[in-house]
Amino acid sequence: MHFSSEDWSAVLLTLRLASLTTVLLLILCTPLAWWLAHTSSRWRAPISAVVALPLVLPPTVIGFYLLILLGPQGPVGQLMQSMGLKTLPFTFKGLLVGSLIYSLPFAVQPLQRAFESLGKRPLEVAATLGASPLDRFFTVAVPLARSGFLTAGVLTFAHTVGEFGVVLMLGGNIPGQTRVVSVQIYDHVEALEYVQAHWLAAGMLVFSFLVLLAIHLLQPPQRRS
């Protein structure tokens, strides 16, 4: 049994979506995670709760409100139309926006825990040596928190690959544009094409397992005190 051209299209689209989501979230969430790890602001708890919302909300709820917000009648959609831009629902860019929001906690929380585990001592030592706050962050904090970046990247990638509710609500089912692997499997099952669904699902299962296994093997063993 081999994958059809539509199966390969869905796989490639899914990998593209997961890769872009992972890279963008690691960039965008690093300063947010750093702030959450060190701030004493009263806004810390509400912002942490907002970040964690995708963990408890059904994906269809997130997809529905994003569809309303970004659609032609929504505030963001109307703003984009007034600027001569195309609205985001049922486009790859719309899928990307939904994925960024849906996978947000899977990037922020591992980074936040990694930054919190560093403690103040390494940064204080770097400060006594004359390092600026930016230097301390990039030369001390980021290298020491590399396991957090690795975990955040893997979880974000894997979570995006497995998306279904959000992408179906926001992107629909357009071949080559918004039909990702989870939707393609669903289509096979609806058409009673269980063999095709099995091969596609099994292929993604093996791929995900190998990615996670490689990451675990590359992580340095933790030292026991």
VEXDREN-2710 file (C-alpha; in Angstrom, 1 decimal):
% VEXDREN-2710
k/r/px/py/pz
1/MET/0.0/0.0/0.0
2/HIS/1.3/3.5/-0.8
3/PHE/0.2/7.0/-0.1
4/SER/-1.9/8.8/-2.7
5/SER/-1.0/12.2/-4.0
6/GLU/-3.6/13.7/-1.7
7/ASP/-2.1/11.9/1.3
8/TRP/1.3/13.2/0.5
9/SER/-0.1/16.7/0.0
10/ALA/-1.7/16.5/3.5
11/VAL/1.5/15.2/5.0
12/LEU/3.7/18.0/3.5
13/LEU/1.1/20.7/4.5
14/THR/1.0/19.3/8.0
15/LEU/4.8/19.3/8.3
16/ARG/5.0/22.9/6.9
17/LEU/2.3/24.1/9.4
18/ALA/4.0/22.3/12.4
19/SER/7.5/23.7/11.5
20/LEU/6.3/27.3/11.0
21/THR/4.2/27.1/14.2
22/THR/7.2/25.8/16.2
23/VAL/9.7/28.3/15.0
24/LEU/7.3/31.3/15.4
25/LEU/6.2/30.2/18.9
26/LEU/9.7/29.7/20.1
27/ILE/10.6/33.2/19.0
28/LEU/7.4/34.8/20.3
29/CYS/7.1/32.9/23.5
30/THR/10.6/33.2/24.8
31/PRO/10.2/36.8/26.1
32/LEU/6.8/36.0/27.4
33/ALA/8.1/32.9/29.3
34/TRP/11.0/34.9/30.6
35/TRP/8.6/37.6/31.9
36/LEU/6.3/35.1/33.5
37/ALA/9.3/33.4/35.2
38/HIS/10.6/36.5/36.8
39/THR/7.8/39.1/37.2
40/SER/5.9/39.8/40.4
41/SER/3.2/41.8/38.6
42/ARG/-0.4/41.3/39.5
43/TRP/-1.0/40.5/35.8
44/ARG/1.1/37.3/36.0
45/ALA/-1.8/35.1/37.1
46/PRO/-4.4/36.4/34.6
47/ILE/-1.9/36.2/31.7
48/SER/-0.8/32.7/32.8
49/ALA/-4.5/31.6/32.8
50/VAL/-5.0/33.1/29.3
51/VAL/-1.9/31.2/28.0
52/ALA/-3.2/27.9/29.5
53/LEU/-6.8/28.3/28.1
54/PRO/-6.1/26.0/25.1
55/LEU/-5.3/23.2/27.5
56/VAL/-8.9/23.1/28.8
57/LEU/-11.0/24.6/26.1
58/PRO/-12.4/22.2/23.4
59/PRO/-10.6/22.8/20.1
60/THR/-13.9/23.5/18.4
61/VAL/-14.6/26.4/20.8
62/ILE/-11.2/28.0/19.9
63/GLY/-11.8/27.4/16.2
64/PHE/-15.3/28.8/16.4
65/TYR/-14.3/32.1/18.1
66/LEU/-11.3/32.5/15.8
67/LEU/-13.6/32.0/12.8
68/ILE/-15.9/34.7/14.1
69/LEU/-13.0/37.0/15.0
70/LEU/-11.2/36.6/11.7
71/GLY/-14.2/36.2/9.4
72/PRO/-15.7/39.0/7.2
73/GLN/-18.0/40.2/9.9
74/GLY/-15.5/40.0/12.7
75/PRO/-13.4/43.0/13.9
76/VAL/-10.1/41.6/12.6
77/GLY/-11.7/40.5/9.3
78/GLN/-13.3/43.9/8.8
79/LEU/-10.0/45.7/9.5
80/MET/-8.2/43.5/7.0
81/GLN/-10.9/44.1/4.4
82/SER/-10.7/47.9/4.9
83/MET/-6.9/47.6/4.2
84/GLY/-7.6/45.7/1.0
85/LEU/-6.4/42.3/2.5
86/LYS/-8.0/38.9/2.2
87/THR/-9.6/37.5/5.4
88/LEU/-7.8/34.6/7.0
89/PRO/-10.4/31.8/7.4
90/PHE/-10.0/28.9/5.0
91/THR/-6.5/29.9/4.1
92/PHE/-3.1/28.5/5.2
93/LYS/-2.3/31.8/7.0
94/GLY/-5.6/31.3/9.0
95/LEU/-4.4/27.8/9.9
96/LEU/-1.1/29.2/11.1
97/VAL/-2.9/31.8/13.3
98/GLY/-5.1/29.1/14.8
99/SER/-2.1/26.8/15.4
100/LEU/-0.1/29.6/17.1
101/ILE/-2.9/30.1/19.6
102/TYR/-3.8/26.4/20.1
103/SER/-0.2/25.4/20.7
104/LEU/0.7/28.5/22.8
105/PRO/0.9/26.7/26.2
106/PHE/3.0/23.9/24.9
107/ALA/5.7/26.5/24.0
108/VAL/5.4/28.9/27.0
109/GLN/5.1/26.5/29.9
110/PRO/8.3/24.4/29.3
111/LEU/10.3/27.6/28.6
112/GLN/8.9/29.2/31.8
113/ARG/9.8/26.2/33.9
114/ALA/13.3/26.1/32.4
115/PHE/13.9/29.8/33.2
116/GLU/12.5/29.4/36.7
117/SER/14.9/26.5/37.4
118/LEU/18.0/28.6/36.5
119/GLY/17.9/30.6/39.7
120/LYS/19.5/34.0/40.2
121/ARG/23.1/32.9/40.8
122/PRO/24.3/32.4/37.2
123/LEU/22.9/35.7/36.1
124/GLU/24.3/37.5/39.2
125/VAL/27.8/36.1/38.4
126/ALA/27.5/37.3/34.8
127/ALA/26.4/40.7/36.0
128/THR/29.5/41.0/38.2
129/LEU/31.6/40.3/35.2
130/GLY/30.1/43.3/33.4
131/ALA/27.5/41.5/31.2
132/SER/24.5/43.6/30.2
133/PRO/21.0/42.2/30.7
134/LEU/20.8/41.3/27.0
135/ASP/24.2/39.6/27.2
136/ARG/23.2/37.7/30.3
137/PHE/20.1/36.5/28.6
138/PHE/21.7/35.2/25.4
139/THR/25.0/33.9/26.8
140/VAL/23.8/32.5/30.1
141/ALA/20.0/32.0/30.4
142/VAL/19.4/30.6/26.9
143/PRO/22.2/28.0/26.9
144/LEU/21.3/26.9/30.4
145/ALA/17.6/26.6/29.4
146/ARG/18.3/24.6/26.2
147/SER/16.4/21.5/27.5
148/GLY/13.4/23.8/27.9
149/PHE/13.7/25.0/24.4
150/LEU/14.0/21.4/23.2
151/THR/11.0/20.3/25.1
152/ALA/8.9/23.3/23.9
153/GLY/9.9/22.6/20.3
154/VAL/9.0/18.9/20.4
155/LEU/5.7/19.4/22.2
156/THR/4.7/22.3/20.0
157/PHE/5.5/20.4/16.8
158/ALA/3.8/17.2/18.0
159/HIS/0.7/19.0/19.2
160/THR/0.4/20.9/15.9
161/VAL/0.7/17.7/13.9
162/GLY/-2.2/16.2/15.9
163/GLU/-4.6/19.2/15.5
164/PHE/-8.1/18.5/14.2
165/GLY/-10.9/20.6/15.7
166/VAL/-9.2/24.0/15.3
167/VAL/-7.9/23.4/11.7
168/LEU/-11.3/22.0/10.6
169/MET/-13.3/24.9/12.0
170/LEU/-10.9/27.6/10.8
171/GLY/-9.4/26.1/7.6
172/GLY/-12.1/23.8/6.4
173/ASN/-11.1/21.0/4.1
174/ILE/-9.5/22.4/1.0
175/PRO/-7.0/20.0/-0.7
176/GLY/-3.5/21.4/-1.0
177/GLN/-4.4/24.5/1.1
178/THR/-5.9/23.6/4.4
179/ARG/-6.4/19.8/4.4
180/VAL/-3.9/18.5/7.0
181/VAL/-3.2/14.9/8.0
182/SER/-5.8/14.7/10.7
183/VAL/-8.5/15.9/8.3
184/GLN/-7.3/13.6/5.5
185/ILE/-7.6/10.6/7.9
186/TYR/-11.1/11.7/8.8
187/ASP/-12.0/11.9/5.2
188/HIS/-10.7/8.3/4.6
189/VAL/-12.8/7.0/7.6
190/GLU/-15.9/8.8/6.4
191/ALA/-15.4/7.2/3.0
192/LEU/-14.9/3.8/4.7
193/GLU/-11.4/3.7/3.4
194/TYR/-10.0/2.1/6.5
195/VAL/-6.9/0.8/4.8
196/GLN/-5.8/4.2/3.6
197/ALA/-6.7/5.7/7.0
198/HIS/-4.6/3.1/8.7
199/TRP/-1.5/3.6/6.6
200/LEU/-1.6/7.4/6.9
201/ALA/-2.3/7.2/10.7
202/ALA/0.4/4.6/11.2
203/GLY/2.9/6.6/9.2
204/MET/2.4/9.7/11.3
205/LEU/2.5/7.6/14.5
206/VAL/5.9/6.1/13.5
207/PHE/7.2/9.5/12.5
208/SER/6.1/11.2/15.7
209/PHE/7.6/8.3/17.8
210/LEU/11.0/8.6/16.0
211/VAL/11.1/12.4/16.5
212/LEU/10.4/12.0/20.2
213/LEU/12.9/9.2/20.5
214/ALA/15.6/11.2/18.8
215/ILE/15.0/14.2/21.1
216/HIS/15.2/12.0/24.3
217/LEU/18.4/10.4/23.1
218/LEU/19.9/13.8/22.4
219/GLN/19.1/15.2/25.8
220/PRO/22.0/15.0/28.3
221/PRO/21.3/12.8/31.3
222/GLN/20.3/14.7/34.4
223/ARG/22.8/14.6/37.2
224/ARG/21.6/13.1/40.5
225/SER/22.6/14.9/43.6
END
